Amino acid sequence: MGVDFGDISAFLAVVKAGGFRDAARATGDSASRLSEAVRRLEARLGVRLLHRTTRSVELTAVGRELADRLTPAVTEVDLALDVVNGYRERIAGRLKLNVPISAARLVLPDILPPFLAAYPDIHLEIVAEDTFVDLVASGCDAGIRYDERLEQDMIAVPIGPRLQRYALAASSAYLDRCGRPDHPRDLIAHNCIRGRFASGAIAPWEFERDGEVVNVEPTGQLIVATGGAAELMVAAAIGGVGIMGLFEDWIRPHFSSGALEPVLEQWWPSFSGPFLYYPGRRLVPAPLRAFVDFVKARGHAVSDHSAIASSSMASA
């Protein structure tokens, strides 16, 4: 029939992205080229695969069946071709990671420069966001998440500090003016800067000391989006607005400079560090394998998520 593989790839990219513009952003191609590729494919097959309007793109019945059958086959072809990378002296290709903003700020800066220097033919794309995404559907090869947000059946590699703490801080000027809390319950009387998750939830602040666990629903004048607006939270705390909570590693430089003062440090809760995770499939793309091996070489070991979960439950 003489169907071009590139036209098939363009069609699947549009299906995955849900439209030509989003597919163009994901692939780096133009929307007009993708549209022309799909038109060629439809002409070759003699059927309409997509219903196009000015606002949306919908699959026809035959288009949906074709996409369902082609997707696993094309994935296998891509993975098989990627095996060639293993025979090159220099591994090359594209690697796309989805990571939370905290990992982009606290974990990756120490890893990426030496990794990119070691693999100059790998092109790395980082998508930093705090919303939970489906790796395969989003076109990402791997992601970074904390244990409680890992999907089942994923391979997980510890990455970054293995123990982190959630810290409270405020400026000395604010604490001199409003007092220094001695117990988490004292926070009720303070102006607290809170973070709202992408889901819309505002989580309570949890504290633990000598077996005593305390949950506090703080109040305050300022609420910011977690992740993306964290720097605004820090700036507001430095400016004397109130008491903020954030990863200790994020605000430690401000402790050193004296811009912020630790609050209730003996009560700060700790939690396990993040994991690099990716689908447990037969063939792993060479750039991802190189990144996994690089992370492992820095002193971490691979384990699957089920083993991690079992270990956590056994120690509870």
Residue pairs with C-beta under 8 A, 6 or more apart in sequence:
1 44
1 45
2 44
3 41
3 44
3 45
4 37
4 40
4 41
4 44
5 77
6 37
7 37
7 38
7 40
7 41
7 44
8 41
8 70
8 74
9 74
10 23
10 27
10 29
10 33
10 34
10 37
10 38
10 41
11 37
11 38
11 41
11 49
11 66
11 67
11 70
12 67
12 70
12 71
12 74
13 23
13 26
13 27
13 29
13 34
14 20
14 23
14 34
14 38
14 50
14 57
15 59
15 63
15 67
16 23
16 26
16 137
16 139
17 23
17 25
17 26
18 57
19 56
19 57
20 31
20 34
20 35
20 57
21 31
23 29
23 31
23 34
24 30
24 31
24 33
24 34
26 139
27 34
38 49
38 50
41 49
42 48
42 49
42 50
47 60
47 62
47 63
48 60
48 62
48 63
49 59
49 60
49 62
49 63
49 66
50 57
50 58
50 59
50 60
50 63
51 57
51 58
51 59
51 60
59 67
76 283
78 285
79 281
79 282
79 283
79 285
80 283
82 93
82 283
82 285
82 286
83 283
83 286
85 91
85 92
85 93
85 285
85 286
85 287
86 286
90 119
90 120
90 121
91 119
91 121
91 122
91 286
91 287
91 290
92 121
92 122
92 286
92 287
93 121
93 122
93 123
93 285
93 286
93 287
94 122
94 123
94 124
94 125
94 287
95 122
95 123
95 124
95 125
95 141
95 142
95 285
95 287
95 288
95 291
96 124
96 125
96 126
96 127
96 139
96 140
96 141
97 124
97 125
97 126
97 127
97 140
97 141
97 142
97 143
97 144
98 127
98 129
98 133
98 135
98 138
98 140
98 142
98 143
98 144
99 107
99 108
99 126
99 127
99 128
99 143
99 144
100 128
100 129
100 130
100 144
100 145
100 227
100 274
101 128
101 129
101 130
101 227
101 228
101 230
102 227
102 230
102 247
102 250
103 128
103 144
103 159
103 160
103 274
104 126
104 128
105 230
105 250
106 160
106 161
106 247
106 249
106 250
107 144
107 159
107 160
107 161
107 274
108 126
111 159
111 160
111 294
111 295
111 298
112 124
114 294
115 122
115 124
115 291
115 294
116 122
116 124
118 294
119 287
119 290
119 294
122 287
122 290
122 291
124 287
127 138
127 140
128 227
129 198
129 227
130 197
130 198
130 226
130 227
130 228
131 198
132 145
132 149
133 140
133 143
135 141
135 142
135 143
135 151
135 277
135 278
135 279
136 279
141 278
141 285
141 287
141 288
142 276
142 277
142 278
142 288
142 291
142 292
143 276
143 277
143 278
144 159
144 274
144 275
144 276
144 277
145 274
145 275
145 277
146 271
146 272
146 273
146 274
146 275
147 156
147 272
147 275
147 305
147 308
147 309
147 312
150 156
150 275
150 277
150 305
150 308
151 277
151 305
152 305
152 306
153 279
153 280
153 304
153 305
153 306
154 277
154 278
154 279
154 280
154 304
154 305
155 277
155 278
155 279
155 280
155 302
155 304
155 305
156 275
156 276
156 277
156 302
156 303
156 304
156 305
156 308
157 275
157 276
157 277
157 292
157 295
157 296
157 300
157 301
157 302
158 273
158 274
158 275
158 276
158 300
158 301
159 273
159 274
159 275
159 276
159 295
159 300
160 273
160 274
161 249
161 273
162 272
162 273
163 270
163 271
163 272
163 273
164 247
164 248
164 249
164 270
164 271
164 272
164 273
165 247
165 248
165 268
165 269
165 270
165 271
166 206
166 245
166 246
166 247
166 248
166 268
166 269
166 270
166 271
167 245
167 246
167 247
167 248
167 251
167 262
167 265
167 268
168 205
168 243
168 244
168 245
168 262
168 263
168 264
168 265
168 268
169 237
169 243
169 244
169 245
169 246
169 251
169 254
169 255
169 260
169 261
169 262
169 263
170 237
170 242
170 243
170 244
170 260
170 261
170 263
171 237
171 238
171 239
171 240
171 259
171 260
171 261
172 258
172 261
173 240
174 191
174 237
174 240
174 241
174 242
174 243
175 261
175 263
177 240
178 190
178 191
179 186
179 189
180 263
181 187
181 189
181 190
181 243
181 263
181 264
183 214
183 264
184 205
184 207
184 214
184 216
184 264
184 267
185 214
185 216
187 205
187 216
187 218
187 243
187 264
188 216
188 218
188 219
190 218
190 220
190 242
190 243
191 219
191 220
191 221
191 241
191 242
191 243
192 205
192 218
192 219
192 220
192 242
192 243
192 244
192 245
193 220
193 222
193 223
193 224
193 233
193 236
193 237
193 241
193 242
193 243
193 244
193 245
194 202
194 218
194 220
194 222
194 223
194 224
194 245
195 202
195 203
195 223
195 224
195 225
195 226
195 229
195 230
195 233
195 245
195 246
196 202
196 223
196 224
196 225
196 226
197 203
197 226
198 225
198 226
198 227
202 223
204 215
204 216
204 217
204 218
205 215
205 216
205 217
205 218
205 245
206 213
206 214
206 215
206 216
206 269
207 213
207 214
207 215
207 216
207 264
207 267
207 268
207 269
208 214
208 267
208 269
209 266
209 267
214 267
218 243
220 241
220 242
220 243
221 241
221 242
222 233
222 236
222 241
222 242
224 230
224 232
224 233
224 236
230 246
230 250
233 244
233 246
234 244
234 246
234 250
234 251
234 254
234 260
236 242
236 244
237 243
237 244
237 260
238 254
238 259
238 260
243 263
244 251
248 268
251 260
254 260
255 261
255 262
275 308
276 291
276 292
276 295
277 305
278 284
278 288
278 292
280 304
284 292
292 302
296 302
